[in-house]
Amino acid sequence: MKMEVIFDQFPVLRSADIVLSKIEEAHLDELYEIYSNDRVFEYCGIIPKHNKATVQNIIGHFERDYGKRSRIKWGIFAAGDSERLLGIIEACEFNQKVNMVTIGYFLAEAQWGRGIASSAVEVLLDFLFHQAHINRIQAEVMLLNTPSKKVLLKNGFLKEGMLRQASLWSGKGIVDLEIYSILREDYIHVIKG
């Protein structure tokens, strides 16, 4: 795992359709639109924020976590429009002993069903496997979150099973989670042929 590739300088990731880059103060209105929507966090361990000042403080938390090398959150933007924040994708829980990371993502409700999450995950996988040299990438999904499961399966993840009453999620209590993963060897041999 090359942590320096992730944390020495904020990595901006691109494809033909998607740009993953830093969330700035200029994105506050879109960030508030995301964080204040209860439906966005129906299947996430995040409590919606209905106060704009609280959401503004979250940008500082993103910076703090990045500085501590514990988590990186990218804003998801359409290529050619770095002003309009469509969603957020993150990498966290870096386990250097087994060379593993957990990812998560959520979109503004207006962006659902447009393939944006799938494209963002594809861009992130390419970066984590090829540049950061991660071996295992995993995601935890609530049982009823069918759209997120489809995103993962489309990107080559395998469902490993269910973790019963294994996690305490804010606003949700103790939850069952399905675990999905993809290994570097799966990605290189199967996905990218």
N, C-alpha and C positions, 0 to 999 in steps of 0.2 A: 504494500500500500504506500503510495507516494502522497503523504499528507501535504507536502509543500506545494504540490501541483494544485491542490484545492485551496490551501489557506495562506500561501505566501502573497498572492495577489488575486483579487476576486476574479474568478474565471467567467468570461462571457462566452456562452455556447450558442452556436447557430446551426440552422439547417435552412433549406430553401424557404420553409414556411414559418419557422419559429425562431425566436431569439429568447434565450434565458439570460437575464442580467439582473443587476442589483436593483433593489426597490429603494427609491429615493423619496424625499419629502414631496416632490412634485406629483407623486402617485397617490397622495393621501385620499383624494376623493374616491378613486377606484378601490383603494384598499378598504376604505370605510364601507363602500357598497358591498364588498365581499364579506367583511367581518360582521356587519350588522344584519346579515341575512340568515335567519335561523335555519332555512332549508339547506344552505351550503354546508352547515355543520351537523346535519341530522345524523350522519354516520361517522363523525370525527370526534376525537377526544378533545375538542376545543369548545369553549363556551363563547357564543356570539357576543360581540361588544357593540353596545348601542350608544356609545359616547365617543364622539369624534376625537376628543383629546386623548382618550385611552388608546384609540387606534393609532394616533400619532406617536404615542409612547412606544408602541409595538415596533415601529421602525428602529428605534434605539435598541430594543431587545434583539432584533435581528443582527444589528451591528455588534452588540455585546457577545452574543453566542458565536458569531463568526470569529471575533477576536480571541475568544477562549478556545477556538478550534473544536467546538463541540457540535456545531450544526451550521449548515449553510442553506439559506432560503433564496431561491431565485424568483424573480418576477417572470411570468410567462407573457411574452409579447408577440404579436404577429410581426413577421419580417417586414420591415419598411414602416412600422408604426411603433416606435419605442415610447410613445407617450401614453398609450392606452393599456393599462394593466388588465390582462385577461384572467390571471390566476396566479397561483404560487405552487412551486415544486421544491421539495427539500431533500437533503441527505442528512441523516443524523445517526446517532448510536454507532459511531465508528468503533469497531472492535478490531484493533490492530493485531491481536493475538491470532485470530482466525481469518483476518483479512476480509471483513464483512461490514456492510453498511445497510441501514434501513432507509427506505425512501417513502415519501408521502406527497400528496398533491391535492389541490382543490381549486375549483374554478368559480368565477362569477356565474350566477345562475343563467344569465343571458348567453353564456358561452357553452352551455351543456349541449351534448349531442352533436358537436361539430368536428370531432376528431382531434381537438386541441390537446386534451390530456394524453392521448396516445402518442401524438407527435412529440410532446414535451418529454414523456418517458423515453421515447426512442433516442432523443438527443442526449438525455442524461445518461442512459446506458452506454452509449458510445463513448462519452467522456469518462465515465467511471471505470469502464473496462480497459479502454485503450490508453488513456493518459494517466489516470490515477492508479491503474493496475490493481483494482479491487478484484477479488476472486468470487465473492458471493454478494448478491444484492437481494434484499428481501423486502416485503411489504406485508403489513398486517391490515386485514380488512374485516369490518363488521359483517355478519352473516347476510344481512339484507341489502348490502351495498353492491347490487348486481352491476351497475355501470363501472364501478372501479375494478371489479373482477374481470370484466370484459377487456378493459384497458391493459391489465397485466397479462392476460392470456394472449392477447393480440401481439404483445411484445415478447412472447416466448417464455414467460414465467410458468412455473408448474405449481399447482396447488399441492402443498405438502400435507395438509390436514387442518384440524381445528384445535385450538388451544381453549379448553373449557374453563370458564371463569378464571382466566389467567391474568387479566390486566384491569387496573383501575383507571378509567378514563374520566376526565373532568366532565361533569354534567351528565354522565351516563352510568356511573357506578361501576361495579364489577361486570365485565363483559366477556362473552365468548368471541374469539377472533379466529378467522381463517388465516393461515400463513402461506404466502406465495414466495417463491424464490427463483432466481436464475443464476447459474454459475457461469463463470468466464468461458469454460470449455463448451457449455451449451450454446452460448451466444456466438462464439467464434465459428463453431462447426455447423450448428443448425440454422441460426438466424442469418448470419452473414455468409454462410456457405464458403 
